[in-house]
């Protein structure tokens, strides 16, 4: 069973009315990577976030359009 989250108000960049929990997780990890690259530059955090995305990538299905845009960007 997939869980759909509605009206995510904490995500200020883009209004997310309906998004799967997995897509939201991807958005959080991608945002963490971007923050780390621009500000903290922690190699350990960067490596772990990229590893988590790589491990999850085999299970990516029905991703939200905004999540796929953020991965590609």
mmCIF file of the N, C-alpha and C atoms, coordinates in Angstrom:
data_MODEL
# 
_entry.id   MODEL 
# 
loop_
_atom_site.group_PDB 
_atom_site.id 
_atom_site.type_symbol 
_atom_site.label_atom_id 
_atom_site.label_alt_id 
_atom_site.label_comp_id 
_atom_site.label_asym_id 
_atom_site.label_entity_id 
_atom_site.label_seq_id 
_atom_site.pdbx_PDB_ins_code 
_atom_site.Cartn_x 
_atom_site.Cartn_y 
_atom_site.Cartn_z 
_atom_site.occupancy 
_atom_site.B_iso_or_equiv 
_atom_site.pdbx_formal_charge 
_atom_site.auth_seq_id 
_atom_site.auth_comp_id 
_atom_site.auth_asym_id 
_atom_site.auth_atom_id 
_atom_site.pdbx_PDB_model_num 
ATOM 1   N N  . UNK A 1 1  ? 0.838  -1.181 0.000   1.00 0.00 ? 1  UNK A N  1 
ATOM 2   C CA . UNK A 1 1  ? 0.000  0.000  0.000   1.00 0.00 ? 1  UNK A CA 1 
ATOM 3   C C  . UNK A 1 1  ? 0.885  1.246  0.000   1.00 0.00 ? 1  UNK A C  1 
ATOM 4   N N  . UNK A 1 2  ? 0.598  2.156  -0.879  1.00 0.00 ? 2  UNK A N  1 
ATOM 5   C CA . UNK A 1 2  ? 1.362  3.394  -0.939  1.00 0.00 ? 2  UNK A CA 1 
ATOM 6   C C  . UNK A 1 2  ? 0.630  4.472  -0.156  1.00 0.00 ? 2  UNK A C  1 
ATOM 7   N N  . UNK A 1 3  ? 1.397  5.285  0.499   1.00 0.00 ? 3  UNK A N  1 
ATOM 8   C CA . UNK A 1 3  ? 0.811  6.346  1.301   1.00 0.00 ? 3  UNK A CA 1 
ATOM 9   C C  . UNK A 1 3  ? 0.946  7.675  0.576   1.00 0.00 ? 3  UNK A C  1 
ATOM 10  N N  . UNK A 1 4  ? -0.179 8.328  0.363   1.00 0.00 ? 4  UNK A N  1 
ATOM 11  C CA . UNK A 1 4  ? -0.194 9.630  -0.303  1.00 0.00 ? 4  UNK A CA 1 
ATOM 12  C C  . UNK A 1 4  ? -0.366 10.709 0.751   1.00 0.00 ? 4  UNK A C  1 
ATOM 13  N N  . UNK A 1 5  ? 0.552  11.664 0.741   1.00 0.00 ? 5  UNK A N  1 
ATOM 14  C CA . UNK A 1 5  ? 0.477  12.794 1.657   1.00 0.00 ? 5  UNK A CA 1 
ATOM 15  C C  . UNK A 1 5  ? -0.151 13.962 0.920   1.00 0.00 ? 5  UNK A C  1 
ATOM 16  N N  . UNK A 1 6  ? -0.999 14.709 1.600   1.00 0.00 ? 6  UNK A N  1 
ATOM 17  C CA . UNK A 1 6  ? -1.695 15.824 0.957   1.00 0.00 ? 6  UNK A CA 1 
ATOM 18  C C  . UNK A 1 6  ? -1.340 17.126 1.639   1.00 0.00 ? 6  UNK A C  1 
ATOM 19  N N  . UNK A 1 7  ? -1.211 18.167 0.818   1.00 0.00 ? 7  UNK A N  1 
ATOM 20  C CA . UNK A 1 7  ? -0.987 19.534 1.288   1.00 0.00 ? 7  UNK A CA 1 
ATOM 21  C C  . UNK A 1 7  ? 0.207  19.658 2.235   1.00 0.00 ? 7  UNK A C  1 
ATOM 22  N N  . UNK A 1 8  ? 1.388  19.385 1.723   1.00 0.00 ? 8  UNK A N  1 
ATOM 23  C CA . UNK A 1 8  ? 2.619  19.532 2.485   1.00 0.00 ? 8  UNK A CA 1 
ATOM 24  C C  . UNK A 1 8  ? 2.910  21.020 2.607   1.00 0.00 ? 8  UNK A C  1 
ATOM 25  N N  . UNK A 1 9  ? 2.774  21.563 3.799   1.00 0.00 ? 9  UNK A N  1 
ATOM 26  C CA . UNK A 1 9  ? 2.950  23.001 3.991   1.00 0.00 ? 9  UNK A CA 1 
ATOM 27  C C  . UNK A 1 9  ? 4.382  23.371 4.345   1.00 0.00 ? 9  UNK A C  1 
ATOM 28  N N  . UNK A 1 10 ? 5.184  22.453 4.765   1.00 0.00 ? 10 UNK A N  1 
ATOM 29  C CA . UNK A 1 10 ? 6.555  22.747 5.168   1.00 0.00 ? 10 UNK A CA 1 
ATOM 30  C C  . UNK A 1 10 ? 7.492  22.896 3.984   1.00 0.00 ? 10 UNK A C  1 
ATOM 31  N N  . UNK A 1 11 ? 7.079  22.502 2.825   1.00 0.00 ? 11 UNK A N  1 
ATOM 32  C CA . UNK A 1 11 ? 7.924  22.567 1.643   1.00 0.00 ? 11 UNK A CA 1 
ATOM 33  C C  . UNK A 1 11 ? 7.644  23.882 0.933   1.00 0.00 ? 11 UNK A C  1 
ATOM 34  N N  . UNK A 1 12 ? 8.481  24.897 1.168   1.00 0.00 ? 12 UNK A N  1 
ATOM 35  C CA . UNK A 1 12 ? 8.207  26.259 0.724   1.00 0.00 ? 12 UNK A CA 1 
ATOM 36  C C  . UNK A 1 12 ? 8.515  26.510 -0.755  1.00 0.00 ? 12 UNK A C  1 
ATOM 37  N N  . UNK A 1 13 ? 9.413  25.741 -1.351  1.00 0.00 ? 13 UNK A N  1 
ATOM 38  C CA . UNK A 1 13 ? 9.831  26.001 -2.725  1.00 0.00 ? 13 UNK A CA 1 
ATOM 39  C C  . UNK A 1 13 ? 8.736  25.703 -3.743  1.00 0.00 ? 13 UNK A C  1 
ATOM 40  N N  . UNK A 1 14 ? 7.928  24.722 -3.457  1.00 0.00 ? 14 UNK A N  1 
ATOM 41  C CA . UNK A 1 14 ? 6.960  24.245 -4.427  1.00 0.00 ? 14 UNK A CA 1 
ATOM 42  C C  . UNK A 1 14 ? 5.744  23.726 -3.661  1.00 0.00 ? 14 UNK A C  1 
ATOM 43  N N  . UNK A 1 15 ? 4.555  24.055 -4.122  1.00 0.00 ? 15 UNK A N  1 
ATOM 44  C CA . UNK A 1 15 ? 3.342  23.580 -3.456  1.00 0.00 ? 15 UNK A CA 1 
ATOM 45  C C  . UNK A 1 15 ? 3.123  22.121 -3.826  1.00 0.00 ? 15 UNK A C  1 
ATOM 46  N N  . UNK A 1 16 ? 3.092  21.266 -2.827  1.00 0.00 ? 16 UNK A N  1 
ATOM 47  C CA . UNK A 1 16 ? 2.894  19.840 -3.049  1.00 0.00 ? 16 UNK A CA 1 
ATOM 48  C C  . UNK A 1 16 ? 1.528  19.453 -2.504  1.00 0.00 ? 16 UNK A C  1 
ATOM 49  N N  . UNK A 1 17 ? 0.564  19.295 -3.405  1.00 0.00 ? 17 UNK A N  1 
ATOM 50  C CA . UNK A 1 17 ? -0.787 18.973 -2.951  1.00 0.00 ? 17 UNK A CA 1 
ATOM 51  C C  . UNK A 1 17 ? -0.950 17.490 -2.672  1.00 0.00 ? 17 UNK A C  1 
ATOM 52  N N  . UNK A 1 18 ? -0.414 16.653 -3.525  1.00 0.00 ? 18 UNK A N  1 
ATOM 53  C CA . UNK A 1 18 ? -0.444 15.207 -3.299  1.00 0.00 ? 18 UNK A CA 1 
ATOM 54  C C  . UNK A 1 18 ? 0.893  14.626 -3.724  1.00 0.00 ? 18 UNK A C  1 
ATOM 55  N N  . UNK A 1 19 ? 1.535  13.927 -2.809  1.00 0.00 ? 19 UNK A N  1 
ATOM 56  C CA . UNK A 1 19 ? 2.841  13.346 -3.103  1.00 0.00 ? 19 UNK A CA 1 
ATOM 57  C C  . UNK A 1 19 ? 2.979  12.051 -2.318  1.00 0.00 ? 19 UNK A C  1 
ATOM 58  N N  . UNK A 1 20 ? 3.621  11.080 -2.925  1.00 0.00 ? 20 UNK A N  1 
ATOM 59  C CA . UNK A 1 20 ? 3.889  9.834  -2.229  1.00 0.00 ? 20 UNK A CA 1 
ATOM 60  C C  . UNK A 1 20 ? 4.993  10.041 -1.199  1.00 0.00 ? 20 UNK A C  1 
ATOM 61  N N  . UNK A 1 21 ? 4.946  9.272  -0.151  1.00 0.00 ? 21 UNK A N  1 
ATOM 62  C CA . UNK A 1 21 ? 5.927  9.397  0.923   1.00 0.00 ? 21 UNK A CA 1 
ATOM 63  C C  . UNK A 1 21 ? 7.345  9.161  0.405   1.00 0.00 ? 21 UNK A C  1 
ATOM 64  N N  . UNK A 1 22 ? 7.517  8.226  -0.505  1.00 0.00 ? 22 UNK A N  1 
ATOM 65  C CA . UNK A 1 22 ? 8.833  7.956  -1.080  1.00 0.00 ? 22 UNK A CA 1 
ATOM 66  C C  . UNK A 1 22 ? 9.385  9.136  -1.861  1.00 0.00 ? 22 UNK A C  1 
ATOM 67  N N  . UNK A 1 23 ? 8.517  9.819  -2.601  1.00 0.00 ? 23 UNK A N  1 
ATOM 68  C CA . UNK A 1 23 ? 8.945  10.998 -3.352  1.00 0.00 ? 23 UNK A CA 1 
ATOM 69  C C  . UNK A 1 23 ? 9.361  12.122 -2.412  1.00 0.00 ? 23 UNK A C  1 
ATOM 70  N N  . UNK A 1 24 ? 8.637  12.266 -1.308  1.00 0.00 ? 24 UNK A N  1 
ATOM 71  C CA . UNK A 1 24 ? 9.001  13.284 -0.331  1.00 0.00 ? 24 UNK A CA 1 
ATOM 72  C C  . UNK A 1 24 ? 10.346 12.959 0.308   1.00 0.00 ? 24 UNK A C  1 
ATOM 73  N N  . UNK A 1 25 ? 10.598 11.691 0.567   1.00 0.00 ? 25 UNK A N  1 
ATOM 74  C CA . UNK A 1 25 ? 11.888 11.276 1.120   1.00 0.00 ? 25 UNK A CA 1 
ATOM 75  C C  . UNK A 1 25 ? 13.023 11.614 0.158   1.00 0.00 ? 25 UNK A C  1 
ATOM 76  N N  . UNK A 1 26 ? 12.812 11.388 -1.121  1.00 0.00 ? 26 UNK A N  1 
ATOM 77  C CA . UNK A 1 26 ? 13.821 11.718 -2.123  1.00 0.00 ? 26 UNK A CA 1 
ATOM 78  C C  . UNK A 1 26 ? 14.087 13.215 -2.132  1.00 0.00 ? 26 UNK A C  1 
ATOM 79  N N  . UNK A 1 27 ? 13.033 14.019 -2.064  1.00 0.00 ? 27 UNK A N  1 
ATOM 80  C CA . UNK A 1 27 ? 13.197 15.470 -2.040  1.00 0.00 ? 27 UNK A CA 1 
ATOM 81  C C  . UNK A 1 27 ? 14.009 15.930 -0.834  1.00 0.00 ? 27 UNK A C  1 
ATOM 82  N N  . UNK A 1 28 ? 13.778 15.314 0.310   1.00 0.00 ? 28 UNK A N  1 
ATOM 83  C CA . UNK A 1 28 ? 14.514 15.693 1.516   1.00 0.00 ? 28 UNK A CA 1 
ATOM 84  C C  . UNK A 1 28 ? 15.992 15.331 1.377   1.00 0.00 ? 28 UNK A C  1 
ATOM 85  N N  . UNK A 1 29 ? 16.285 14.155 0.843   1.00 0.00 ? 29 UNK A N  1 
ATOM 86  C CA . UNK A 1 29 ? 17.684 13.741 0.676   1.00 0.00 ? 29 UNK A CA 1 
ATOM 87  C C  . UNK A 1 29 ? 18.393 14.626 -0.341  1.00 0.00 ? 29 UNK A C  1 
ATOM 88  N N  . UNK A 1 30 ? 17.721 14.953 -1.451  1.00 0.00 ? 30 UNK A N  1 
ATOM 89  C CA . UNK A 1 30 ? 18.323 15.825 -2.464  1.00 0.00 ? 30 UNK A CA 1 
ATOM 90  C C  . UNK A 1 30 ? 18.573 17.216 -1.893  1.00 0.00 ? 30 UNK A C  1 
ATOM 91  N N  . UNK A 1 31 ? 17.636 17.732 -1.120  1.00 0.00 ? 31 UNK A N  1 
ATOM 92  C CA . UNK A 1 31 ? 17.826 19.047 -0.502  1.00 0.00 ? 31 UNK A CA 1 
ATOM 93  C C  . UNK A 1 31 ? 18.988 19.014 0.499   1.00 0.00 ? 31 UNK A C  1 
ATOM 94  N N  . UNK A 1 32 ? 19.132 17.928 1.223   1.00 0.00 ? 32 UNK A N  1 
ATOM 95  C CA . UNK A 1 32 ? 20.246 17.785 2.162   1.00 0.00 ? 32 UNK A CA 1 
ATOM 96  C C  . UNK A 1 32 ? 21.576 17.790 1.421   1.00 0.00 ? 32 UNK A C  1 
ATOM 97  N N  . UNK A 1 33 ? 21.631 17.103 0.288   1.00 0.00 ? 33 UNK A N  1 
ATOM 98  C CA . UNK A 1 33 ? 22.853 17.086 -0.518  1.00 0.00 ? 33 UNK A CA 1 
ATOM 99  C C  . UNK A 1 33 ? 23.187 18.498 -1.005  1.00 0.00 ? 33 UNK A C  1 
ATOM 100 N N  . UNK A 1 34 ? 22.180 19.203 -1.504  1.00 0.00 ? 34 UNK A N  1 
ATOM 101 C CA . UNK A 1 34 ? 22.418 20.562 -2.000  1.00 0.00 ? 34 UNK A CA 1 
ATOM 102 C C  . UNK A 1 34 ? 22.884 21.490 -0.880  1.00 0.00 ? 34 UNK A C  1 
ATOM 103 N N  . UNK A 1 35 ? 22.271 21.387 0.276   1.00 0.00 ? 35 UNK A N  1 
ATOM 104 C CA . UNK A 1 35 ? 22.674 22.218 1.411   1.00 0.00 ? 35 UNK A CA 1 
ATOM 105 C C  . UNK A 1 35 ? 24.116 21.906 1.808   1.00 0.00 ? 35 UNK A C  1 
ATOM 106 N N  . UNK A 1 36 ? 24.441 20.624 1.812   1.00 0.00 ? 36 UNK A N  1 
ATOM 107 C CA . UNK A 1 36 ? 25.785 20.214 2.194   1.00 0.00 ? 36 UNK A CA 1 
ATOM 108 C C  . UNK A 1 36 ? 26.824 20.729 1.197   1.00 0.00 ? 36 UNK A C  1 
ATOM 109 N N  . UNK A 1 37 ? 26.511 20.691 -0.068  1.00 0.00 ? 37 UNK A N  1 
ATOM 110 C CA . UNK A 1 37 ? 27.460 21.162 -1.087  1.00 0.00 ? 37 UNK A CA 1 
ATOM 111 C C  . UNK A 1 37 ? 27.714 22.659 -0.959  1.00 0.00 ? 37 UNK A C  1 
ATOM 112 N N  . UNK A 1 38 ? 26.668 23.428 -0.675  1.00 0.00 ? 38 UNK A N  1 
ATOM 113 C CA . UNK A 1 38 ? 26.816 24.880 -0.638  1.00 0.00 ? 38 UNK A CA 1 
ATOM 114 C C  . UNK A 1 38 ? 27.311 25.420 0.700   1.00 0.00 ? 38 UNK A C  1 
ATOM 115 N N  . UNK A 1 39 ? 27.047 24.728 1.799   1.00 0.00 ? 39 UNK A N  1 
ATOM 116 C CA . UNK A 1 39 ? 27.366 25.324 3.095   1.00 0.00 ? 39 UNK A CA 1 
ATOM 117 C C  . UNK A 1 39 ? 28.325 24.509 3.954   1.00 0.00 ? 39 UNK A C  1 
ATOM 118 N N  . UNK A 1 40 ? 27.942 23.316 4.351   1.00 0.00 ? 40 UNK A N  1 
ATOM 119 C CA . UNK A 1 40 ? 28.738 22.598 5.350   1.00 0.00 ? 40 UNK A CA 1 
ATOM 120 C C  . UNK A 1 40 ? 29.924 21.842 4.764   1.00 0.00 ? 40 UNK A C  1 
ATOM 121 N N  . UNK A 1 41 ? 29.764 21.312 3.571   1.00 0.00 ? 41 UNK A N  1 
ATOM 122 C CA . UNK A 1 41 ? 30.823 20.566 2.876   1.00 0.00 ? 41 UNK A CA 1 
ATOM 123 C C  . UNK A 1 41 ? 31.386 19.404 3.691   1.00 0.00 ? 41 UNK A C  1 
ATOM 124 N N  . UNK A 1 42 ? 30.493 18.636 4.275   1.00 0.00 ? 42 UNK A N  1 
ATOM 125 C CA . UNK A 1 42 ? 30.868 17.462 5.041   1.00 0.00 ? 42 UNK A CA 1 
ATOM 126 C C  . UNK A 1 42 ? 30.935 16.260 4.092   1.00 0.00 ? 42 UNK A C  1 
ATOM 127 N N  . UNK A 1 43 ? 32.130 15.724 3.866   1.00 0.00 ? 43 UNK A N  1 
ATOM 128 C CA . UNK A 1 43 ? 32.302 14.627 2.921   1.00 0.00 ? 43 UNK A CA 1 
ATOM 129 C C  . UNK A 1 43 ? 31.567 13.374 3.370   1.00 0.00 ? 43 UNK A C  1 
ATOM 130 N N  . UNK A 1 44 ? 31.538 13.111 4.669   1.00 0.00 ? 44 UNK A N  1 
ATOM 131 C CA . UNK A 1 44 ? 30.873 11.923 5.199   1.00 0.00 ? 44 UNK A CA 1 
ATOM 132 C C  . UNK A 1 44 ? 29.365 11.999 4.945   1.00 0.00 ? 44 UNK A C  1 
ATOM 133 N N  . UNK A 1 45 ? 28.752 13.142 5.216   1.00 0.00 ? 45 UNK A N  1 
ATOM 134 C CA . UNK A 1 45 ? 27.319 13.314 4.981   1.00 0.00 ? 45 UNK A CA 1 
ATOM 135 C C  . UNK A 1 45 ? 27.004 13.204 3.492   1.00 0.00 ? 45 UNK A C  1 
ATOM 136 N N  . UNK A 1 46 ? 27.811 13.824 2.671   1.00 0.00 ? 46 UNK A N  1 
ATOM 137 C CA . UNK A 1 46 ? 27.613 13.795 1.224   1.00 0.00 ? 46 UNK A CA 1 
ATOM 138 C C  . UNK A 1 46 ? 27.662 12.356 0.703   1.00 0.00 ? 46 UNK A C  1 
ATOM 139 N N  . UNK A 1 47 ? 28.659 11.612 1.132   1.00 0.00 ? 47 UNK A N  1 
ATOM 140 C CA . UNK A 1 47 ? 28.805 10.216 0.709   1.00 0.00 ? 47 UNK A CA 1 
ATOM 141 C C  . UNK A 1 47 ? 27.617 9.377  1.145   1.00 0.00 ? 47 UNK A C  1 
ATOM 142 N N  . UNK A 1 48 ? 27.175 9.558  2.379   1.00 0.00 ? 48 UNK A N  1 
ATOM 143 C CA . UNK A 1 48 ? 26.048 8.769  2.883   1.00 0.00 ? 48 UNK A CA 1 
ATOM 144 C C  . UNK A 1 48 ? 24.739 9.106  2.186   1.00 0.00 ? 48 UNK A C  1 
ATOM 145 N N  . UNK A 1 49 ? 24.504 10.364 1.889   1.00 0.00 ? 49 UNK A N  1 
ATOM 146 C CA . UNK A 1 49 ? 23.276 10.758 1.184   1.00 0.00 ? 49 UNK A CA 1 
ATOM 147 C C  . UNK A 1 49 ? 23.261 10.201 -0.235  1.00 0.00 ? 49 UNK A C  1 
ATOM 148 N N  . UNK A 1 50 ? 24.380 10.302 -0.924  1.00 0.00 ? 50 UNK A N  1 
ATOM 149 C CA . UNK A 1 50 ? 24.456 9.744  -2.277  1.00 0.00 ? 50 UNK A CA 1 
ATOM 150 C C  . UNK A 1 50 ? 24.311 8.225  -2.265  1.00 0.00 ? 50 UNK A C  1 
ATOM 151 N N  . UNK A 1 51 ? 24.868 7.582  -1.262  1.00 0.00 ? 51 UNK A N  1 
ATOM 152 C CA . UNK A 1 51 ? 24.728 6.133  -1.132  1.00 0.00 ? 51 UNK A CA 1 
ATOM 153 C C  . UNK A 1 51 ? 23.281 5.747  -0.875  1.00 0.00 ? 51 UNK A C  1 
ATOM 154 N N  . UNK A 1 52 ? 22.590 6.517  -0.035  1.00 0.00 ? 52 UNK A N  1 
ATOM 155 C CA . UNK A 1 52 ? 21.180 6.244  0.237   1.00 0.00 ? 52 UNK A CA 1 
ATOM 156 C C  . UNK A 1 52 ? 20.348 6.385  -1.033  1.00 0.00 ? 52 UNK A C  1 
ATOM 157 N N  . UNK A 1 53 ? 20.597 7.426  -1.823  1.00 0.00 ? 53 UNK A N  1 
ATOM 158 C CA . UNK A 1 53 ? 19.874 7.585  -3.087  1.00 0.00 ? 53 UNK A CA 1 
ATOM 159 C C  . UNK A 1 53 ? 20.177 6.437  -4.050  1.00 0.00 ? 53 UNK A C  1 
ATOM 160 N N  . UNK A 1 54 ? 21.420 6.040  -4.116  1.00 0.00 ? 54 UNK A N  1 
ATOM 161 C CA . UNK A 1 54 ? 21.794 4.934  -5.008  1.00 0.00 ? 54 UNK A CA 1 
ATOM 162 C C  . UNK A 1 54 ? 21.124 3.630  -4.577  1.00 0.00 ? 54 UNK A C  1 
ATOM 163 N N  . UNK A 1 55 ? 21.066 3.384  -3.282  1.00 0.00 ? 55 UNK A N  1 
ATOM 164 C CA . UNK A 1 55 ? 20.429 2.161  -2.787  1.00 0.00 ? 55 UNK A CA 1 
ATOM 165 C C  . UNK A 1 55 ? 18.922 2.172  -3.019  1.00 0.00 ? 55 UNK A C  1 
ATOM 166 N N  . UNK A 1 56 ? 18.295 3.332  -2.920  1.00 0.00 ? 56 UNK A N  1 
ATOM 167 C CA . UNK A 1 56 ? 16.843 3.432  -3.127  1.00 0.00 ? 56 UNK A CA 1 
ATOM 168 C C  . UNK A 1 56 ? 16.473 3.426  -4.602  1.00 0.00 ? 56 UNK A C  1 
ATOM 169 N N  . UNK A 1 57 ? 17.407 3.733  -5.483  1.00 0.00 ? 57 UNK A N  1 
ATOM 170 C CA . UNK A 1 57 ? 17.089 3.960  -6.886  1.00 0.00 ? 57 UNK A CA 1 
ATOM 171 C C  . UNK A 1 57 ? 16.460 2.742  -7.570  1.00 0.00 ? 57 UNK A C  1 
ATOM 172 N N  . UNK A 1 58 ? 16.777 1.556  -7.123  1.00 0.00 ? 58 UNK A N  1 
ATOM 173 C CA . UNK A 1 58 ? 16.183 0.362  -7.726  1.00 0.00 ? 58 UNK A CA 1 
ATOM 174 C C  . UNK A 1 58 ? 14.690 0.254  -7.430  1.00 0.00 ? 58 UNK A C  1 
ATOM 175 N N  . UNK A 1 59 ? 14.229 0.943  -6.410  1.00 0.00 ? 59 UNK A N  1 
ATOM 176 C CA . UNK A 1 59 ? 12.826 0.866  -6.000  1.00 0.00 ? 59 UNK A CA 1 
ATOM 177 C C  . UNK A 1 59 ? 12.003 2.077  -6.449  1.00 0.00 ? 59 UNK A C  1 
ATOM 178 N N  . UNK A 1 60 ? 12.591 3.020  -7.177  1.00 0.00 ? 60 UNK A N  1 
ATOM 179 C CA . UNK A 1 60 ? 11.860 4.212  -7.603  1.00 0.00 ? 60 UNK A CA 1 
ATOM 180 C C  . UNK A 1 60 ? 10.749 3.825  -8.576  1.00 0.00 ? 60 UNK A C  1 
ATOM 181 N N  . UNK A 1 61 ? 9.512  4.116  -8.189  1.00 0.00 ? 61 UNK A N  1 
ATOM 182 C CA . UNK A 1 61 ? 8.358  3.883  -9.043  1.00 0.00 ? 61 UNK A CA 1 
ATOM 183 C C  . UNK A 1 61 ? 7.332  4.975  -8.780  1.00 0.00 ? 61 UNK A C  1 
ATOM 184 N N  . UNK A 1 62 ? 6.693  5.421  -9.804  1.00 0.00 ? 62 UNK A N  1 
ATOM 185 C CA . UNK A 1 62 ? 5.624  6.427  -9.702  1.00 0.00 ? 62 UNK A CA 1 
ATOM 186 C C  . UNK A 1 62 ? 6.071  7.660  -8.923  1.00 0.00 ? 62 UNK A C  1 
ATOM 187 N N  . UNK A 1 63 ? 7.243  8.161  -9.257  1.00 0.00 ? 63 UNK A N  1 
ATOM 188 C CA . UNK A 1 63 ? 7.749  9.339  -8.565  1.00 0.00 ? 63 UNK A CA 1 
ATOM 189 C C  . UNK A 1 63 ? 6.953  10.579 -8.959  1.00 0.00 ? 63 UNK A C  1 
ATOM 190 N N  . UNK A 1 64 ? 6.846  11.494 -8.031  1.00 0.00 ? 64 UNK A N  1 
ATOM 191 C CA . UNK A 1 64 ? 6.201  12.776 -8.294  1.00 0.00 ? 64 UNK A CA 1 
ATOM 192 C C  . UNK A 1 64 ? 7.039  13.541 -9.305  1.00 0.00 ? 64 UNK A C  1 
ATOM 193 N N  . UNK A 1 65 ? 6.387  14.328 -10.142 1.00 0.00 ? 65 UNK A N  1 
ATOM 194 C CA . UNK A 1 65 ? 7.081  15.070 -11.194 1.00 0.00 ? 65 UNK A CA 1 
ATOM 195 C C  . UNK A 1 65 ? 8.158  15.990 -10.621 1.00 0.00 ? 65 UNK A C  1 
ATOM 196 N N  . UNK A 1 66 ? 7.860  16.646 -9.510  1.00 0.00 ? 66 UNK A N  1 
ATOM 197 C CA . UNK A 1 66 ? 8.829  17.561 -8.914  1.00 0.00 ? 66 UNK A CA 1 
ATOM 198 C C  . UNK A 1 66 ? 10.046 16.809 -8.372  1.00 0.00 ? 66 UNK A C  1 
ATOM 199 N N  . UNK A 1 67 ? 9.830  15.616 -7.830  1.00 0.00 ? 67 UNK A N  1 
ATOM 200 C CA . UNK A 1 67 ? 10.949 14.809 -7.323  1.00 0.00 ? 67 UNK A CA 1 
ATOM 201 C C  . UNK A 1 67 ? 11.876 14.396 -8.464  1.00 0.00 ? 67 UNK A C  1 
ATOM 202 N N  . UNK A 1 68 ? 11.314 14.017 -9.597  1.00 0.00 ? 68 UNK A N  1 
ATOM 203 C CA . UNK A 1 68 ? 12.169 13.643 -10.727 1.00 0.00 ? 68 UNK A CA 1 
ATOM 204 C C  . UNK A 1 68 ? 12.930 14.851 -11.274 1.00 0.00 ? 68 UNK A C  1 
ATOM 205 N N  . UNK A 1 69 ? 12.293 16.019 -11.280 1.00 0.00 ? 69 UNK A N  1 
ATOM 206 C CA . UNK A 1 69 ? 12.997 17.215 -11.730 1.00 0.00 ? 69 UNK A CA 1 
ATOM 207 C C  . UNK A 1 69 ? 14.171 17.535 -10.826 1.00 0.00 ? 69 UNK A C  1 
ATOM 208 N N  . UNK A 1 70 ? 13.988 17.394 -9.526  1.00 0.00 ? 70 UNK A N  1 
ATOM 209 C CA . UNK A 1 70 ? 15.055 17.694 -8.572  1.00 0.00 ? 70 UNK A CA 1 
ATOM 210 C C  . UNK A 1 70 ? 16.207 16.691 -8.677  1.00 0.00 ? 70 UNK A C  1 
ATOM 211 N N  . UNK A 1 71 ? 15.912 15.438 -8.962  1.00 0.00 ? 71 UNK A N  1 
ATOM 212 C CA . UNK A 1 71 ? 16.972 14.429 -9.134  1.00 0.00 ? 71 UNK A CA 1 
ATOM 213 C C  . UNK A 1 71 ? 17.820 14.782 -10.356 1.00 0.00 ? 71 UNK A C  1 
ATOM 214 N N  . UNK A 1 72 ? 17.154 15.111 -11.440 1.00 0.00 ? 72 UNK A N  1 
ATOM 215 C CA . UNK A 1 72 ? 17.866 15.410 -12.688 1.00 0.00 ? 72 UNK A CA 1 
ATOM 216 C C  . UNK A 1 72 ? 18.647 16.708 -12.573 1.00 0.00 ? 72 UNK A C  1 
ATOM 217 N N  . UNK A 1 73 ? 18.073 17.687 -11.931 1.00 0.00 ? 73 UNK A N  1 
ATOM 218 C CA . UNK A 1 73 ? 18.730 18.986 -11.790 1.00 0.00 ? 73 UNK A CA 1 
ATOM 219 C C  . UNK A 1 73 ? 19.935 18.833 -10.895 1.00 0.00 ? 73 UNK A C  1 
# 
